Amino acid sequence: MQKIWTILRSEFWRRVRTTGFILSTLLAPVGFVAIMVAPSLLAAWAAGGGGSDAPTVVVADETDRLLPVLKKRAGADYQLEARPAGTPTDSLRSAVLDGEYDALLMLPQALLNGQGEARYYSTESTGFTDRFALGDLVEETVREVRLDQRGTPTEVRAIMEANVPVQMRRLTAEGAQGGGAILTALGFGLGFLTYFMVFIYGQFVMQGVIEEKATRVVEVVVSSVRPFQLLLGKVLGIGAMALVQVVLWSAFVLAGLAFAAPLTALFLDPADLDLPQGAEPEKMMEAAGVTLPTVPLELVVWFVLFFLGGYLLYSSLFAAAGSAVEQQQDAQSLVFPITIPLLIPIVFAQFVIESPGSALAVGLSQVPFFSPILMPVRIAAGAASFSEIALAFTLLVASFLAMIWVSARIYRTGILMYGKKAGFAELWRWVRR
């Protein structure tokens, strides 16, 4: 144990003192926040006039009733112009191609009878957001005009346009809790973080083994320690570095949730929520139907445990792959089978989010190679019982012990093997020695 601890400490301190580790630890949360916030800021900037001008759209309104209502609803988002009298449709299309207009909107007479369809022509592909926004705008306009035609009372229109908020609550022994969707998204984020960290740090382990083998340093080291001790110390040392980084990032996330309410309130208008100006952020969030959950301590604890288990399981395999080759590029054929079990739970993550309590989700989350990614999702959704979590973690630990034994047998032969690229059949013979 003393030798393992010495190797662990050496691997840990040699890496955490590097500038790359410090910068990645500090800048990764900043980059994540920037990725999440940048689209909203760009959208607000564009809406405030910082983006391109509103497109000029010529409207061929065969009903002679839709365009005035459409202009009122569109506001400054579109510059709507009526079709010049007597201008055929082909000429309008040519005008769009020549750049006189940005787009052409066709509104046939059949729209007022609940038939037909509006058509929008432009020289540029329309983004998903603009496509849905324009579709909703035309749909609301046609609905309003059709209701006017039939003399629909104002009270009936108010009922039709009223929004009915539905707040989702999850019942627990402590009572009803909100923010289930946010917790589920957090669980998915933790699972994806596990995938990312396990893959990156597994590569660190493999690269370290290859470098030591290429420089013949390992030949000196194994004269003092057993290959198993060297392998375990290296895996645990780099794992300790990864744990430090994960703990610091988790602290950043918890701190971000603490300030999420006032930051979210900046994007809300009290007038739209029937609240006075200067209303407290908590009141605005409650009126908007947004509930920020309290992150359960058990979710944090189990995430750390499953992350460590997943890292130890996969890093032992990466170390075995590194010991069997002499150069980084030679390891790709051995790394591919290791990454496949990492990708499978990412593929099934959406299904587990939608049905966390289904038999398939339960079964997948029990597989040791999948549980580090899928089990945090089910825990965050409140769909995993303690017995299921404990069983999955037990299987994960048992799988790590089995894999570290197999990897150590490959490692003890591979680190001293030169001039030969080992295949899977050769690795199996090393295990059986």
Buried (B, 14 or more C-beta within 10 A) or exposed (E): EEBBEBBBBEBBEEBBEEEEBEEEBEEBBEEBEEEEEEEEEEEEEEEEEEEEEBBBBBBBBBBEBBBBBBBEBBEEBBBBEEBEEEEEEEEBBEBBEEEEBBBBBBBBBEBBEEEBEBEBBBEEEBEEEBEEBBEEBBEBBBBBBBBEEEEBEEEEBEEEEEEEEEEEEBEEEEEEBBBBEBBBBBBBBBBBBBBEBBBEBBBBBBBBBBEBBBEEEBEEBBEEBEBBBBBBBBBBBBBBBBBBBBEEBBEBBEEBBEEBBEEBBEEBEBEEBEBEEEBEBEBBBBBBEBBBBEBBEEBBEBBBBBBBBBBBBBBBBBBBBBBBBBEBEBBEEBBEEBBEBBEBBBEBBEBBBEBBEEEEBBEBBBBBBBBBBBBBBBBBBBBBEEEBBEBBBEBBBEBBEEBBEBBBBBBBBBBBBEEEBBEEEBBEEBBEE
